[in-house]
Amino acid sequence: MLKGKKGLALILLIPFLLFSVPLTSFAKEQDPAIAKAVSFLKTMQNNDGGFTDRQGIPSNDRLTHWVVMALSAAGEDVNSSKWRKNGNTPMDYILKNTQFDETTHYARALMALKAAGYKGTINGVDLEEKIISFQKANGQFAQFDKGEQDLINAHVWSILALTAAQREIPRKDKAKEWLLAQQNIDGGFSWAVGGDSDPDSTAVAMTALIILGEKADSPAINRAIKYLNSRQEEHGGFSSPLEKDNAASNAWAIQGLLAVGQDPQKGQWIEKGGNPVSYLKSLQNAQGYFEWTKGREASPTLMTAYAIMALAEKPFPVNIDLQALKKIVLTIDRQEAYVGNIKVTLAVAPKIVNGSTMVPLRFIGEALGANIQWIEKTGEVAIKQGNKTINLVPPLIENGTTLVPVRYISESFGAKVHWEPASRQIEITF
């Protein structure tokens, strides 16, 4: 199923043991809007533990995935007695009833599992490995046999889901190149190749690019921010050429802005009638749920789940601190390294040669969000990040892996390098 041109279809059809820790302490629990929204969601839980958009209607697995993410972002423990209905928790429902087809189905389910602190397996299906198996040689995540050749959302949500599982993104540089190539001339992104830009797709694409190593002040991110700004209305909310401003677009736009370090309540995001956050809050009614647009209800449980994540200031994936991803930790003579919370196995362990710490070129380049190009005529390698390029002759090759001085490469691109003698660790922040 594809994302349609009308509001409800647009939202419902963009779907979505390493062990993740459930979120319990990061949400803005003092916000009355979140508390009211959580109370509303409780009224929409069925006896099987799942959630519905209308009381008396069966639970929906996709909707329950979104609600679990929202509750986790709000600091709720979905495994607690509070969320046990007739002996069933939301996770009981998910593990028994999740169905798979599109790539985004696998991605959304994996994000929900990780938000709740579960392994990434349902009914014997390893969701992490399944998503990785969908990746093509050019870096794109998609099931071509399912007609997903042009689905940008399949690619983006795969990246977000693997990040939720704290997995390294395979072919990371190619995955980023493919996504960057899909940016429209207006700076925005669509849900599919060649489609019109919309705030929802632009926001999640921005988040994926940050995860893939794109700098928050890069030309691509700045163009995406400019697009979002062009779609902001006087009351502070966002609209697209095909969609009136609505709760879903505003929630996702807020999350995207937070992912790239923007404050949606300050600066250029303040309009005459408010800002994105104040507009989103204006859509909450007395019952606690969020309307699609002012005075128009559509999928209230889903809209409320989206709004909670935005108001809790948790970009996708909600169980990962994106700022923590901007740290690299390596240990001398050990092949295990970390980019944020994600463990990476290096082809060759870092080593000290003539007083310099040498690390695999491709690893440090990709981790810093740089592109690498070999120059055959000169035997040099060009490492480019944004507008800055450094050229060097690789000083050391071991077992077919090119090693380069980590401090020189890192500091050339503005990163800070700290050496800890006792543990023989190098910590790079950028």
Secondary structure, 3 states (H helix, E strand, C coil): CCCCCCHHHHHHCCCCCCCCCCCCCCCCCCCHHHHHHHHHHHHCECCCCCECCCCCCCCCHHHHHHHHHHHHHCCCCCCCHHHCECCECHHHHHHHHCCCCCHHHHHHHHHHHHHCCCCCEECCEEHHHHHHHCECCCCCECCHHHCCCCEHHHHHHHHHHHHHCCCCCCCHHHHHHHHHCCCCCCCCCCCECCCCCCHHHHHHHHHHHHHCCCCCCCHHHHHHHHHHHHCECCCCCECCCCCCCCHHHHHHHHHHHHHCCCCCCCHHHCECCECHHHHHHHCECCCCCECCECCECCCHHHHHHHHHHHHCCCCCCCCCCHHHHHEEEEECCCCEEEECCEEEECCCCCEEECCEEEEEHHHHHHHCCCEEEEECCCCEEEEEECCEEEEECCCEEECCEEEEEHHHHHHHCCCEEEEECCCCEEEEEC
